[in-house]
Amino acid sequence: MELRIHTKQKDYPIYFERGILSKLKEYLKDTSIGLIVSDDGVPEKWLSIVQTQYPNVPIYRFKQGEASKNMNVYQDLLKVMLENHLSRKDTVLALGGGVVGDLVGFACATYMRGISYINVPTTTLSQIDSSIGGKTAIDFMGVKNSVGAFYQPTAAFIDPDTLSTLPKRHFINGLAEAIKEGMTFEEELFAYFEKDYESHIDEIIYRCLEIKKEIVEEDERENGRRKLLNFGHTIGHAYESYYELGQYLHGECVAMGMVSILENKELKARLCRVLEKVGLPTSCDANPKEVLRLIQNDKKTDHNQITIIQVDEIGKGYLDTWSMKDMERKLGL
């Protein structure tokens, strides 16, 4: 299946097919791949499939995890790109999860004032959420995604077969973003998780891509409706920073962030049942005062006000403006 994303910056295809990883060169026959970037968490099985198609292309791998999404690794990647004489005619292929896609996207946005990259996400989180939309970034001074750019890929290839080698925790981690989209945009999507979601993974991923395509085309630079995709992220990102991007995974923090921000008690109970069923956490022991301080660094904060996403009815998220006093109340301060 193919989706085409139409943005002001670029139009590009999203290919969704089991086994498509072994067909990359067929689709990219006119593309000059100058570098393959991955991390050491991507199984050799998937890297080998790509490497077989591009045996003479250099590979840059870095340590798996959010902690690698930093200025040092970003600079090291730029150095490798320079050493391999990549030009504006070359394309970088990003194979891996959201960290790989974010890092490669930002490096390509800034190298030579912009070169092309192909996104090949291999995790539930990256396939559901970060594979399209062009949000690229690195973490800086302990603040998640504080340095970045909107920079669209040339194409994305989504092969659900790559999920078969994911550790269970990482597989579950990405489902938080699908639950989030169900909460804010479509009750039918949320309902999958109240039933037999495991036998509908392909449908869940593809429906999330369709929803995100529609939103990105309408609001490429997150000035309006696209902000709804940040449901759970305001407090969730603060949790990630509080635990120094290590103790909890991104989706786990988003899950706890959704629970923390919800006002409707009945809806919160329904969400908690789904999260617990899937295996995602609903709370943590983070210090509320420190969480508030971190929220004040959030890019959605404007002086003493912050834009948050609220849900009173499943499938109908909306934007709301809170004062820091409101946030203090929500955090129990």
TORKOL-4160 file (C-alpha; in steps of 0.2 Angstrom, whole numbers, padded with zeros to 4 digits, m for minus):
333
<pt num="1" X="0000" Y="0000" Z="0000"/>
<pt num="2" X="0006" Y="0018" Z="m0003"/>
<pt num="3" X="0001" Y="0034" Z="0004"/>
<pt num="4" X="0007" Y="0051" Z="m0003"/>
<pt num="5" X="0010" Y="0065" Z="0009"/>
<pt num="6" X="0008" Y="0082" Z="0002"/>
<pt num="7" X="0017" Y="0097" Z="0011"/>
<pt num="8" X="0023" Y="0114" Z="0006"/>
<pt num="9" X="0041" Y="0108" Z="0009"/>
<pt num="10" X="0039" Y="0092" Z="m0001"/>
<pt num="11" X="0028" Y="0078" Z="m0008"/>
<pt num="12" X="0034" Y="0061" Z="m0004"/>
<pt num="13" X="0027" Y="0043" Z="m0003"/>
<pt num="14" X="0025" Y="0031" Z="0012"/>
<pt num="15" X="0026" Y="0013" Z="0007"/>
<pt num="16" X="0018" Y="0000" Z="0019"/>
<pt num="17" X="0021" Y="m0018" Z="0015"/>
<pt num="18" X="0027" Y="m0034" Z="0024"/>
<pt num="19" X="0044" Y="m0038" Z="0016"/>
<pt num="20" X="0047" Y="m0022" Z="0008"/>
<pt num="21" X="0064" Y="m0020" Z="0016"/>
<pt num="22" X="0071" Y="m0032" Z="0004"/>
<pt num="23" X="0064" Y="m0022" Z="m0011"/>
<pt num="24" X="0072" Y="m0005" Z="m0007"/>
<pt num="25" X="0083" Y="m0004" Z="m0022"/>
<pt num="26" X="0069" Y="m0008" Z="m0033"/>
<pt num="27" X="0060" Y="0007" Z="m0027"/>
<pt num="28" X="0075" Y="0018" Z="m0026"/>
<pt num="29" X="0084" Y="0013" Z="m0042"/>
<pt num="30" X="0086" Y="0032" Z="m0047"/>
<pt num="31" X="0092" Y="0037" Z="m0029"/>
<pt num="32" X="0111" Y="0039" Z="m0025"/>
<pt num="33" X="0112" Y="0032" Z="m0007"/>
<pt num="34" X="0128" Y="0039" Z="0000"/>
<pt num="35" X="0127" Y="0033" Z="0018"/>
<pt num="36" X="0117" Y="0021" Z="0029"/>
<pt num="37" X="0114" Y="0026" Z="0047"/>
<pt num="38" X="0108" Y="0014" Z="0060"/>
<pt num="39" X="0111" Y="0010" Z="0079"/>
<pt num="40" X="0118" Y="m0005" Z="0087"/>
<pt num="41" X="0100" Y="m0011" Z="0093"/>
<pt num="42" X="0094" Y="m0014" Z="0075"/>
<pt num="43" X="0096" Y="m0033" Z="0073"/>
<pt num="44" X="0109" Y="m0039" Z="0060"/>
<pt num="45" X="0095" Y="m0048" Z="0051"/>
<pt num="46" X="0088" Y="m0031" Z="0045"/>
<pt num="47" X="0104" Y="m0022" Z="0042"/>
<pt num="48" X="0110" Y="m0036" Z="0032"/>
<pt num="49" X="0095" Y="m0036" Z="0020"/>
<pt num="50" X="0099" Y="m0017" Z="0017"/>
<pt num="51" X="0118" Y="m0020" Z="0016"/>
<pt num="52" X="0115" Y="m0034" Z="0003"/>
<pt num="53" X="0107" Y="m0021" Z="m0008"/>
<pt num="54" X="0120" Y="m0008" Z="m0006"/>
<pt num="55" X="0136" Y="m0017" Z="m0003"/>
<pt num="56" X="0147" Y="m0003" Z="m0007"/>
<pt num="57" X="0139" Y="0010" Z="0004"/>
<pt num="58" X="0147" Y="0015" Z="0020"/>
<pt num="59" X="0137" Y="0012" Z="0037"/>
<pt num="60" X="0137" Y="0023" Z="0052"/>
<pt num="61" X="0131" Y="0015" Z="0068"/>
<pt num="62" X="0129" Y="0023" Z="0085"/>
<pt num="63" X="0124" Y="0016" Z="0102"/>
<pt num="64" X="0105" Y="0013" Z="0104"/>
<pt num="65" X="0095" Y="0024" Z="0115"/>
<pt num="66" X="0088" Y="0041" Z="0118"/>
<pt num="67" X="0104" Y="0046" Z="0126"/>
<pt num="68" X="0113" Y="0045" Z="0109"/>
<pt num="69" X="0102" Y="0059" Z="0102"/>
<pt num="70" X="0114" Y="0072" Z="0107"/>
<pt num="71" X="0126" Y="0086" Z="0100"/>
<pt num="72" X="0141" Y="0074" Z="0101"/>
<pt num="73" X="0133" Y="0060" Z="0090"/>
<pt num="74" X="0125" Y="0073" Z="0079"/>
<pt num="75" X="0143" Y="0081" Z="0076"/>
<pt num="76" X="0150" Y="0064" Z="0073"/>
<pt num="77" X="0137" Y="0060" Z="0060"/>
<pt num="78" X="0141" Y="0076" Z="0051"/>
<pt num="79" X="0159" Y="0072" Z="0052"/>
<pt num="80" X="0156" Y="0055" Z="0044"/>
<pt num="81" X="0145" Y="0063" Z="0030"/>
<pt num="82" X="0160" Y="0075" Z="0026"/>
<pt num="83" X="0173" Y="0061" Z="0026"/>
<pt num="84" X="0163" Y="0051" Z="0014"/>
<pt num="85" X="0161" Y="0067" Z="0003"/>
<pt num="86" X="0142" Y="0067" Z="0003"/>
<pt num="87" X="0135" Y="0080" Z="m0009"/>
<pt num="88" X="0117" Y="0088" Z="m0011"/>
<pt num="89" X="0115" Y="0074" Z="m0024"/>
<pt num="90" X="0116" Y="0060" Z="m0011"/>
<pt num="91" X="0103" Y="0053" Z="0000"/>
<pt num="92" X="0106" Y="0046" Z="0018"/>
<pt num="93" X="0096" Y="0030" Z="0023"/>
<pt num="94" X="0090" Y="0030" Z="0041"/>
<pt num="95" X="0087" Y="0012" Z="0047"/>
<pt num="96" X="0080" Y="0011" Z="0065"/>
<pt num="97" X="0068" Y="0018" Z="0077"/>
<pt num="98" X="0063" Y="0036" Z="0081"/>
<pt num="99" X="0081" Y="0041" Z="0088"/>
<pt num="100" X="0089" Y="0036" Z="0071"/>
<pt num="101" X="0075" Y="0045" Z="0061"/>
<pt num="102" X="0076" Y="0061" Z="0072"/>
<pt num="103" X="0095" Y="0061" Z="0072"/>
<pt num="104" X="0097" Y="0058" Z="0053"/>
<pt num="105" X="0083" Y="0070" Z="0049"/>
<pt num="106" X="0091" Y="0084" Z="0058"/>
<pt num="107" X="0109" Y="0080" Z="0052"/>
<pt num="108" X="0102" Y="0080" Z="0034"/>
<pt num="109" X="0092" Y="0096" Z="0037"/>
<pt num="110" X="0108" Y="0105" Z="0042"/>
<pt num="111" X="0122" Y="0097" Z="0031"/>
<pt num="112" X="0126" Y="0107" Z="0016"/>
<pt num="113" X="0110" Y="0117" Z="0020"/>
<pt num="114" X="0099" Y="0101" Z="0017"/>
<pt num="115" X="0101" Y="0084" Z="0008"/>
<pt num="116" X="0089" Y="0070" Z="0006"/>
<pt num="117" X="0085" Y="0056" Z="0018"/>
<pt num="118" X="0075" Y="0040" Z="0017"/>
<pt num="119" X="0066" Y="0035" Z="0033"/>
<pt num="120" X="0065" Y="0016" Z="0036"/>
<pt num="121" X="0057" Y="0014" Z="0053"/>
<pt num="122" X="0059" Y="m0003" Z="0062"/>
<pt num="123" X="0050" Y="0000" Z="0078"/>
<pt num="124" X="0031" Y="0001" Z="0083"/>
<pt num="125" X="0035" Y="0019" Z="0090"/>
<pt num="126" X="0043" Y="0025" Z="0074"/>
<pt num="127" X="0031" Y="0017" Z="0062"/>
<pt num="128" X="0016" Y="0023" Z="0071"/>
<pt num="129" X="0022" Y="0041" Z="0075"/>
<pt num="130" X="0039" Y="0048" Z="0069"/>
<pt num="131" X="0040" Y="0040" Z="0052"/>
<pt num="132" X="0031" Y="0054" Z="0043"/>
<pt num="133" X="0029" Y="0072" Z="0047"/>
<pt num="134" X="0046" Y="0079" Z="0046"/>
<pt num="135" X="0049" Y="0083" Z="0065"/>
<pt num="136" X="0068" Y="0080" Z="0067"/>
<pt num="137" X="0078" Y="0085" Z="0083"/>
<pt num="138" X="0091" Y="0081" Z="0096"/>
<pt num="139" X="0090" Y="0083" Z="0115"/>
<pt num="140" X="0100" Y="0097" Z="0122"/>
<pt num="141" X="0105" Y="0101" Z="0140"/>
<pt num="142" X="0093" Y="0088" Z="0146"/>
<pt num="143" X="0078" Y="0095" Z="0137"/>
<pt num="144" X="0070" Y="0083" Z="0124"/>
<pt num="145" X="0069" Y="0089" Z="0106"/>
<pt num="146" X="0075" Y="0106" Z="0111"/>
<pt num="147" X="0086" Y="0108" Z="0095"/>
<pt num="148" X="0078" Y="0103" Z="0078"/>
<pt num="149" X="0070" Y="0107" Z="0062"/>
<pt num="150" X="0054" Y="0103" Z="0052"/>
<pt num="151" X="0062" Y="0093" Z="0037"/>
<pt num="152" X="0053" Y="0080" Z="0027"/>
<pt num="153" X="0060" Y="0064" Z="0021"/>
<pt num="154" X="0061" Y="0059" Z="0003"/>
<pt num="155" X="0051" Y="0043" Z="0006"/>
<pt num="156" X="0047" Y="0031" Z="0020"/>
<pt num="157" X="0047" Y="0012" Z="0020"/>
<pt num="158" X="0037" Y="0003" Z="0033"/>
<pt num="159" X="0039" Y="m0015" Z="0035"/>
<pt num="160" X="0029" Y="m0023" Z="0049"/>
<pt num="161" X="0040" Y="m0038" Z="0048"/>
<pt num="162" X="0054" Y="m0029" Z="0057"/>
<pt num="163" X="0043" Y="m0028" Z="0073"/>
<pt num="164" X="0045" Y="m0047" Z="0075"/>
<pt num="165" X="0063" Y="m0045" Z="0083"/>
<pt num="166" X="0058" Y="m0031" Z="0094"/>
<pt num="167" X="0059" Y="m0034" Z="0113"/>
<pt num="168" X="0042" Y="m0035" Z="0120"/>
<pt num="169" X="0044" Y="m0019" Z="0130"/>
<pt num="170" X="0049" Y="m0009" Z="0115"/>
<pt num="171" X="0035" Y="m0016" Z="0105"/>
<pt num="172" X="0023" Y="m0011" Z="0118"/>
<pt num="173" X="0031" Y="0006" Z="0120"/>
<pt num="174" X="0026" Y="0012" Z="0103"/>
<pt num="175" X="0008" Y="0007" Z="0106"/>
<pt num="176" X="0006" Y="0022" Z="0117"/>
<pt num="177" X="0006" Y="0033" Z="0102"/>
<pt num="178" X="m0008" Y="0023" Z="0093"/>
<pt num="179" X="m0018" Y="0024" Z="0109"/>
<pt num="180" X="m0015" Y="0043" Z="0110"/>
<pt num="181" X="m0021" Y="0045" Z="0092"/>
<pt num="182" X="m0037" Y="0035" Z="0096"/>
<pt num="183" X="m0040" Y="0046" Z="0111"/>
<pt num="184" X="m0038" Y="0062" Z="0102"/>
<pt num="185" X="m0044" Y="0058" Z="0084"/>
<pt num="186" X="m0054" Y="0041" Z="0082"/>
<pt num="187" X="m0064" Y="0031" Z="0094"/>
<pt num="188" X="m0063" Y="0016" Z="0083"/>
<pt num="189" X="m0044" Y="0016" Z="0084"/>
<pt num="190" X="m0045" Y="0017" Z="0103"/>
<pt num="191" X="m0058" Y="0002" Z="0103"/>
<pt num="192" X="m0045" Y="m0009" Z="0095"/>
<pt num="193" X="m0036" Y="m0009" Z="0111"/>
<pt num="194" X="m0051" Y="m0013" Z="0121"/>
<pt num="195" X="m0053" Y="m0029" Z="0111"/>
<pt num="196" X="m0040" Y="m0040" Z="0102"/>
<pt num="197" X="m0027" Y="m0027" Z="0097"/>
<pt num="198" X="m0013" Y="m0040" Z="0094"/>
<pt num="199" X="m0021" Y="m0047" Z="0079"/>
<pt num="200" X="m0024" Y="m0030" Z="0071"/>
<pt num="201" X="m0007" Y="m0023" Z="0072"/>
<pt num="202" X="m0006" Y="m0019" Z="0053"/>
<pt num="203" X="m0023" Y="m0011" Z="0053"/>
<pt num="204" X="m0018" Y="0000" Z="0068"/>
<pt num="205" X="m0001" Y="0006" Z="0061"/>
<pt num="206" X="m0009" Y="0010" Z="0044"/>
<pt num="207" X="m0024" Y="0019" Z="0052"/>
<pt num="208" X="m0012" Y="0029" Z="0062"/>
<pt num="209" X="m0002" Y="0034" Z="0046"/>
<pt num="210" X="m0018" Y="0039" Z="0038"/>
<pt num="211" X="m0023" Y="0050" Z="0052"/>
<pt num="212" X="m0006" Y="0058" Z="0053"/>
<pt num="213" X="m0005" Y="0061" Z="0034"/>
<pt num="214" X="m0021" Y="0071" Z="0035"/>
<pt num="215" X="m0015" Y="0081" Z="0050"/>
<pt num="216" X="0002" Y="0085" Z="0043"/>
<pt num="217" X="m0005" Y="0090" Z="0026"/>
<pt num="218" X="m0017" Y="0102" Z="0035"/>
<pt num="219" X="m0004" Y="0109" Z="0048"/>
<pt num="220" X="0014" Y="0105" Z="0043"/>
<pt num="221" X="0023" Y="0116" Z="0055"/>
<pt num="222" X="0012" Y="0112" Z="0070"/>
<pt num="223" X="0003" Y="0129" Z="0072"/>
<pt num="224" X="m0015" Y="0122" Z="0074"/>
<pt num="225" X="m0023" Y="0105" Z="0074"/>
<pt num="226" X="m0006" Y="0095" Z="0073"/>
<pt num="227" X="m0003" Y="0101" Z="0091"/>
<pt num="228" X="m0016" Y="0088" Z="0096"/>
<pt num="229" X="m0003" Y="0074" Z="0092"/>
<pt num="230" X="0006" Y="0081" Z="0108"/>
<pt num="231" X="m0008" Y="0074" Z="0120"/>
<pt num="232" X="0001" Y="0067" Z="0135"/>
<pt num="233" X="0018" Y="0074" Z="0129"/>
<pt num="234" X="0019" Y="0090" Z="0140"/>
<pt num="235" X="0020" Y="0080" Z="0156"/>
<pt num="236" X="0027" Y="0065" Z="0147"/>
<pt num="237" X="0042" Y="0074" Z="0140"/>
<pt num="238" X="0045" Y="0081" Z="0158"/>
<pt num="239" X="0045" Y="0063" Z="0165"/>
<pt num="240" X="0058" Y="0059" Z="0151"/>
<pt num="241" X="0069" Y="0073" Z="0157"/>
<pt num="242" X="0067" Y="0070" Z="0175"/>
<pt num="243" X="0072" Y="0052" Z="0173"/>
<pt num="244" X="0087" Y="0058" Z="0162"/>
<pt num="245" X="0080" Y="0049" Z="0147"/>
<pt num="246" X="0084" Y="0032" Z="0154"/>
<pt num="247" X="0072" Y="0024" Z="0166"/>
<pt num="248" X="0057" Y="0025" Z="0156"/>
<pt num="249" X="0055" Y="0024" Z="0137"/>
<pt num="250" X="0046" Y="0038" Z="0127"/>
<pt num="251" X="0029" Y="0029" Z="0125"/>
<pt num="252" X="0029" Y="0024" Z="0143"/>
<pt num="253" X="0031" Y="0043" Z="0148"/>
<pt num="254" X="0017" Y="0048" Z="0135"/>
<pt num="255" X="0006" Y="0035" Z="0143"/>
<pt num="256" X="0009" Y="0042" Z="0161"/>
<pt num="257" X="0007" Y="0059" Z="0154"/>
<pt num="258" X="m0010" Y="0056" Z="0146"/>
<pt num="259" X="m0016" Y="0049" Z="0163"/>
<pt num="260" X="m0009" Y="0064" Z="0172"/>
<pt num="261" X="m0016" Y="0077" Z="0161"/>
<pt num="262" X="m0034" Y="0070" Z="0160"/>
<pt num="263" X="m0048" Y="0079" Z="0170"/>
<pt num="264" X="m0062" Y="0067" Z="0166"/>
<pt num="265" X="m0062" Y="0054" Z="0179"/>
<pt num="266" X="m0072" Y="0041" Z="0170"/>
<pt num="267" X="m0062" Y="0043" Z="0154"/>
<pt num="268" X="m0046" Y="0042" Z="0165"/>
<pt num="269" X="m0052" Y="0025" Z="0172"/>
<pt num="270" X="m0055" Y="0019" Z="0154"/>
<pt num="271" X="m0038" Y="0024" Z="0148"/>
<pt num="272" X="m0030" Y="0016" Z="0163"/>
<pt num="273" X="m0038" Y="0000" Z="0159"/>
<pt num="274" X="m0032" Y="0000" Z="0141"/>
<pt num="275" X="m0014" Y="0005" Z="0146"/>
<pt num="276" X="m0013" Y="m0009" Z="0160"/>
<pt num="277" X="m0020" Y="m0022" Z="0147"/>
<pt num="278" X="m0007" Y="m0017" Z="0135"/>
<pt num="279" X="0007" Y="m0017" Z="0148"/>
<pt num="280" X="0010" Y="0002" Z="0149"/>
<pt num="281" X="0013" Y="0011" Z="0166"/>
<pt num="282" X="0000" Y="0024" Z="0172"/>
<pt num="283" X="0010" Y="0033" Z="0186"/>
<pt num="284" X="0027" Y="0036" Z="0193"/>
<pt num="285" X="0036" Y="0043" Z="0208"/>
<pt num="286" X="0043" Y="0059" Z="0200"/>
<pt num="287" X="0045" Y="0074" Z="0211"/>
<pt num="288" X="0030" Y="0086" Z="0206"/>
<pt num="289" X="0040" Y="0102" Z="0209"/>
<pt num="290" X="0054" Y="0096" Z="0198"/>
<pt num="291" X="0042" Y="0090" Z="0184"/>
<pt num="292" X="0034" Y="0108" Z="0185"/>
<pt num="293" X="0051" Y="0116" Z="0182"/>
<pt num="294" X="0054" Y="0104" Z="0167"/>
<pt num="295" X="0037" Y="0109" Z="0160"/>
<pt num="296" X="0042" Y="0127" Z="0160"/>
<pt num="297" X="0056" Y="0123" Z="0148"/>
<pt num="298" X="0043" Y="0115" Z="0136"/>
<pt num="299" X="0042" Y="0123" Z="0119"/>
<pt num="300" X="0024" Y="0124" Z="0121"/>
<pt num="301" X="0026" Y="0136" Z="0136"/>
<pt num="302" X="0023" Y="0154" Z="0133"/>
<pt num="303" X="0029" Y="0164" Z="0148"/>
<pt num="304" X="0016" Y="0159" Z="0162"/>
<pt num="305" X="0004" Y="0150" Z="0150"/>
<pt num="306" X="0005" Y="0133" Z="0142"/>
<pt num="307" X="m0005" Y="0125" Z="0128"/>
<pt num="308" X="m0011" Y="0108" Z="0133"/>
<pt num="309" X="m0021" Y="0094" Z="0125"/>
<pt num="310" X="m0037" Y="0089" Z="0134"/>
<pt num="311" X="m0050" Y="0075" Z="0130"/>
<pt num="312" X="m0067" Y="0074" Z="0137"/>
<pt num="313" X="m0074" Y="0062" Z="0124"/>
<pt num="314" X="m0064" Y="0049" Z="0115"/>
<pt num="315" X="m0059" Y="0054" Z="0098"/>
<pt num="316" X="m0062" Y="0072" Z="0101"/>
<pt num="317" X="m0046" Y="0080" Z="0108"/>
<pt num="318" X="m0045" Y="0099" Z="0109"/>
<pt num="319" X="m0032" Y="0113" Z="0114"/>
<pt num="320" X="m0033" Y="0122" Z="0130"/>
<pt num="321" X="m0023" Y="0135" Z="0138"/>
<pt num="322" X="m0018" Y="0133" Z="0156"/>
<pt num="323" X="m0008" Y="0144" Z="0168"/>
<pt num="324" X="0006" Y="0138" Z="0178"/>
<pt num="325" X="m0006" Y="0138" Z="0193"/>
<pt num="326" X="m0017" Y="0126" Z="0183"/>
<pt num="327" X="m0002" Y="0115" Z="0180"/>
<pt num="328" X="0003" Y="0116" Z="0199"/>
<pt num="329" X="m0015" Y="0110" Z="0203"/>
<pt num="330" X="m0014" Y="0096" Z="0191"/>
<pt num="331" X="0003" Y="0090" Z="0199"/>
<pt num="332" X="m0004" Y="0091" Z="0216"/>
<pt num="333" X="0006" Y="0106" Z="0222"/>
